[in-house]
Amino acid sequence: MKIKRKIDTQLIDKAKNTNSIRVLYKKEGQVPEVKIINNLFKLKKAIIKNNLDIIPYETVYIICHNKKLMEYMKPNIFLPLKRIAGDFILIDIDKKKREFKSLSQEDIIWYTKDLINKSPIPTSKSINTSKITNIKDIYERGFEDNRNTKSNNFETTLLNILTNLELVLASILKNKKNGD
């Protein structure tokens, strides 16, 4: 009985970890930024309470909304065969200790650039889109003007997904040509 109580208290202490860690926070339509999470217990509680998903991504993990909530949100980034909608954080996990840990400075730099490239819309503030007043200005063939907003979002999302699929297929074909 004493062993079980000792293990239980160790688990409780581990769960109430208040160490601070460094993560990347990506708000929808903006550039990722470094955030410090001061209390891991609050993060773990939010994951459980809000039913957040933890998705493996390269060597780190994305903590984002679950699939049901993402259906109604605008896409934030596109991954191969997956889209992440709404705000999310990028975090590292020590698999042996089963604990969250800070991102390294190299990871922060690399993943910031990578997430910007995977965004569906330009996130740079230096791009001036005020000259483009209508989608017909960009494409020779315009769309119908009587579309509602929902179909516009759907079409935009569909075009973004198709474009990203083309990029993935092109990179695979390029790698096959180079003999990789």
Backbone hydrogen bonds in HBPLUS format (Angstrom, degrees):
<---DONOR---> <-ACCEPTOR-->    atom                        ^
c    i                          cat <-CA-CA->   ^        H-A-AA   ^      H-
h    n   atom  resd res      DA  || num        DHA   H-A  angle D-A-AA Bond
n    s   type  num  typ     dist DA aas  dist angle  dist       angle   num
A0005-ARG N   A0001-MET O   3.20 MM   4  6.49 159.8  2.24 148.1 152.9     1
A0006-LYS N   A0002-LYS O   3.00 MM   4  6.18 151.9  2.08 143.8 151.6     2
A0007-ILE N   A0003-ILE O   2.97 MM   4  6.24 159.8  2.01 151.9 156.7     3
A0008-ASP N   A0004-LYS O   2.90 MM   4  6.10 159.3  1.94 148.8 155.0     4
A0009-THR N   A0005-ARG O   2.94 MM   4  6.14 158.6  1.98 147.5 152.2     5
A0010-GLN N   A0006-LYS O   3.01 MM   4  6.24 149.7  2.10 143.0 151.6     6
A0011-LEU N   A0007-ILE O   2.96 MM   4  6.23 156.0  2.01 151.9 157.9     7
A0012-ILE N   A0008-ASP O   2.98 MM   4  6.22 156.9  2.04 147.8 154.3     8
A0013-ASP N   A0009-THR O   2.92 MM   4  6.09 161.7  1.96 146.2 151.1     9
A0014-LYS N   A0010-GLN O   2.90 MM   4  6.07 155.0  1.96 144.9 152.2    10
A0015-ALA N   A0011-LEU O   2.88 MM   4  6.04 152.8  1.95 146.4 153.6    11
A0016-LYS N   A0012-ILE O   3.02 MM   4  6.22 143.4  2.16 145.2 154.6    12
A0041-PHE N   A0017-ASN O   3.18 MM  24  5.70 126.2  2.49 159.5 162.8    13
A0021-ILE N   A0037-ILE O   2.95 MM  16  5.38 147.8  2.05 139.4 147.2    14
A0037-ILE N   A0021-ILE O   2.85 MM  16  5.38 162.5  1.88 160.3 164.3    15
A0103-LEU N   A0022-ARG O   2.97 MM  81  5.82 159.4  2.01 147.6 153.5    16
A0023-VAL N   A0035-LYS O   2.90 MM  12  5.42 169.5  1.91 163.1 166.7    17
A0035-LYS N   A0023-VAL O   2.90 MM  12  5.42 164.9  1.93 149.7 153.8    18
A0024-LEU N   A0090-LEU O   3.17 MM  66  5.02 164.4  2.20 140.6 145.0    19
A0090-LEU N   A0024-LEU O   2.75 MM  66  5.02 154.6  1.81 148.4 156.5    20
A0025-TYR N   A0033-GLU O   2.77 MM   8  5.33 173.7  1.77 160.4 161.9    21
A0033-GLU N   A0025-TYR O   2.90 MM   8  5.33 161.0  1.93 145.3 150.4    22
A0026-LYS N   A0088-PHE O   2.95 MM  62  5.58 171.4  1.95 165.2 168.1    23
A0088-PHE N   A0026-LYS O   3.19 MM  62  5.58 154.3  2.26 140.0 147.7    24
A0030-GLN N   A0027-LYS O   3.02 MM   3  5.50 155.4  2.08 144.3 140.5    25
A0044-LYS N   A0040-LEU O   2.89 MM   4  6.16 167.3  1.90 158.1 160.5    26
A0045-LYS N   A0041-PHE O   2.91 MM   4  6.05 155.7  1.97 145.8 153.2    27
A0046-ALA N   A0042-LYS O   2.90 MM   4  6.06 151.3  1.98 142.5 150.2    28
A0047-ILE N   A0043-LEU O   2.94 MM   4  6.24 151.0  2.03 149.1 157.1    29
A0048-ILE N   A0044-LYS O   3.12 MM   4  6.39 159.9  2.16 148.1 152.4    30
A0049-LYS N   A0045-LYS O   2.76 MM   4  5.84 170.7  1.77 155.8 158.9    31
A0050-ASN N   A0046-ALA O   2.88 MM   4  5.50 160.5  1.92 137.3 143.9    32
A0052-LEU N   A0047-ILE O   3.04 MM   5  4.83 152.5  2.12 132.2 140.3    33
A0053-ASP N   A0064-CYS O   2.78 MM  11  5.41 152.1  1.86 153.7 160.5    34
A0064-CYS N   A0053-ASP O   2.99 MM  11  5.41 155.3  2.05 149.0 156.4    35
A0055-ILE N   A0062-ILE O   2.79 MM   7  5.06 163.9  1.82 150.5 154.5    36
A0062-ILE N   A0055-ILE O   2.78 MM   7  5.06 165.6  1.80 150.0 154.1    37
A0057-TYR N   A0060-VAL O   2.83 MM   3  5.38 167.5  1.85 151.3 147.0    38
A0060-VAL N   A0057-TYR O   2.85 MM   3  5.38 152.9  1.93 150.1 146.2    39
A0061-TYR N   A0091-ILE O   2.80 MM  30  5.34 157.7  1.85 163.4 170.5    40
A0091-ILE N   A0061-TYR O   2.84 MM  30  5.34 165.3  1.86 156.9 162.0    41
A0063-ILE N   A0089-ILE O   2.88 MM  26  5.37 165.9  1.90 157.1 161.8    42
A0089-ILE N   A0063-ILE O   3.13 MM  26  5.37 159.5  2.18 143.9 149.4    43
A0070-MET N   A0066-ASN O   3.06 MM   4  6.29 153.6  2.13 152.2 160.6    44
A0072-TYR N   A0069-LEU O   3.34 MM   3  6.05 151.5  2.43 116.2 121.2    45
A0073-MET N   A0070-MET O   3.18 MM   3  5.13 169.1  2.19 108.4 111.5    46
A0086-GLY N   A0074-LYS O   3.21 MM  12  6.23 152.4  2.29 174.6 166.5    47
A0076-ASN N   A0084-ILE O   2.68 MM   8  5.67 164.5  1.70 145.9 150.9    48
A0077-ILE N   A0084-ILE O   3.16 MM   7  5.41 156.6  2.22 144.6 151.5    49
A0084-ILE N   A0077-ILE O   2.97 MM   7  5.41 170.7  1.98 155.2 158.1    50
A0078-PHE N   A0118-LYS O   2.90 MM  40  5.48 152.3  1.98 145.5 152.5    51
A0079-LEU N   A0082-LYS O   2.75 MM   3  5.04 153.7  1.81 151.7 158.8    52
A0082-LYS N   A0079-LEU O   3.07 MM   3  5.04 164.9  2.09 128.7 124.0    53
A0101-LYS N   A0092-ASP O   2.81 MM   9  5.28 161.3  1.85 143.2 140.5    54
A0094-ASP N   A0099-GLU O   2.77 MM   5  5.34 159.4  1.81 172.5 171.1    55
A0098-ARG N   A0094-ASP O   2.69 MM   4  5.44 124.7  1.99 141.6 158.5    56
A0099-GLU N   A0094-ASP O   3.23 MM   5  5.34 145.6  2.36 135.1 142.9    57
A0108-ILE N   A0104-SER O   2.97 MM   4  6.26 157.5  2.02 150.7 156.9    58
A0109-ILE N   A0105-GLN O   3.08 MM   4  6.35 161.2  2.12 149.1 152.9    59
A0110-TRP N   A0106-GLU O   2.96 MM   4  6.15 173.0  1.97 154.4 156.6    60
A0111-TYR N   A0107-ASP O   2.81 MM   4  5.78 169.9  1.82 154.9 158.3    61
A0112-THR N   A0108-ILE O   3.01 MM   4  5.87 146.7  2.12 138.0 146.8    62
A0113-LYS N   A0109-ILE O   3.29 MM   4  6.52 167.7  2.30 149.1 151.1    63
A0114-ASP N   A0110-TRP O   2.98 MM   4  6.20 158.9  2.03 147.1 154.0    64
A0115-LEU N   A0111-TYR O   2.82 MM   4  5.83 162.3  1.85 146.9 150.9    65
A0116-ILE N   A0112-THR O   3.10 MM   4  6.25 153.7  2.17 145.5 152.5    66
A0117-ASN N   A0113-LYS O   3.10 MM   4  6.36 154.7  2.16 146.1 152.5    67
A0118-LYS N   A0114-ASP O   3.11 MM   4  6.36 131.6  2.35 138.7 151.6    68
A0118-LYS N   A0115-LEU O   3.21 MM   3  5.01 131.5  2.46  90.3 103.3    69
A0119-SER N   A0116-ILE O   3.30 MM   3  5.32 164.2  2.32 103.8 108.1    70
A0132-ILE N   A0129-THR O   3.28 MM   3  5.59 142.5  2.43 104.8 113.9    71
A0137-ASP N   A0134-ASN O   2.96 MM   3  5.48 152.4  2.04 113.0 121.0    72
A0138-ILE N   A0135-ILE O   3.11 MM   3  5.48 145.7  2.23 106.6 115.6    73
A0139-TYR N   A0135-ILE O   3.27 MM   4  6.59 167.4  2.29 157.0 158.8    74
A0152-ASN N   A0148-ASN O   3.23 MM   4  6.45 150.4  2.33 144.1 152.9    75
A0153-ASN N   A0149-THR O   2.94 MM   4  6.23 159.0  1.99 155.2 159.2    76
A0154-PHE N   A0150-LYS O   2.96 MM   4  6.19 156.7  2.02 146.0 153.1    77
A0155-GLU N   A0151-SER O   2.81 MM   4  5.96 163.6  1.83 149.0 153.3    78
A0156-THR N   A0152-ASN O   2.91 MM   4  6.06 160.1  1.95 148.3 154.2    79
A0157-THR N   A0153-ASN O   2.90 MM   4  6.03 162.6  1.93 147.3 152.2    80
A0158-LEU N   A0154-PHE O   2.83 MM   4  6.02 161.7  1.86 151.8 157.3    81
A0159-LEU N   A0155-GLU O   2.85 MM   4  6.03 162.5  1.88 150.4 154.9    82
A0160-ASN N   A0156-THR O   2.95 MM   4  6.16 156.6  2.01 147.2 153.8    83
A0161-ILE N   A0157-THR O   2.93 MM   4  6.17 157.8  1.98 151.2 157.0    84
A0162-LEU N   A0158-LEU O   2.95 MM   4  6.16 167.0  1.96 153.6 157.0    85
A0163-THR N   A0159-LEU O   2.93 MM   4  6.06 156.2  1.98 146.1 152.9    86
A0164-ASN N   A0160-ASN O   2.99 MM   4  6.18 161.5  2.03 147.4 152.2    87
A0165-LEU N   A0161-ILE O   2.90 MM   4  6.16 151.8  1.98 149.3 157.6    88
A0166-GLU N   A0162-LEU O   2.98 MM   4  6.22 155.5  2.04 146.3 152.5    89
A0167-LEU N   A0163-THR O   3.02 MM   4  6.35 152.3  2.10 146.7 154.3    90
A0168-VAL N   A0164-ASN O   3.00 MM   4  6.25 155.7  2.06 147.3 153.3    91
A0169-LEU N   A0165-LEU O   2.92 MM   4  6.15 168.6  1.93 154.8 157.7    92
A0170-ALA N   A0166-GLU O   2.85 MM   4  5.98 155.4  1.91 146.2 153.6    93
A0171-SER N   A0167-LEU O   2.99 MM   4  6.17 155.2  2.05 144.4 150.6    94
A0172-ILE N   A0168-VAL O   2.98 MM   4  6.28 151.2  2.07 147.7 156.0    95
A0173-LEU N   A0169-LEU O   2.94 MM   4  6.18 165.3  1.96 152.1 155.8    96
A0174-LYS N   A0170-ALA O   2.89 MM   4  6.03 153.2  1.96 144.6 152.6    97
A0175-ASN N   A0171-SER O   2.97 MM   4  6.12 155.2  2.03 142.2 148.2    98
A0176-LYS N   A0172-ILE O   3.00 MM   4  6.29 148.9  2.10 147.4 155.9    99
A0177-LYS N   A0173-LEU O   3.02 MM   4  6.27 152.3  2.10 146.4 153.4   100
A0178-ASN N   A0174-LYS O   3.06 MM   4  6.33 151.0  2.14 145.3 153.1   101
A0180-ASP N   A0175-ASN O   2.94 MM   5  5.31 153.4  2.01 165.8 160.7   102
A0179-GLY N   A0176-LYS O   3.20 MM   3  5.08 150.7  2.29  95.2 103.9   103
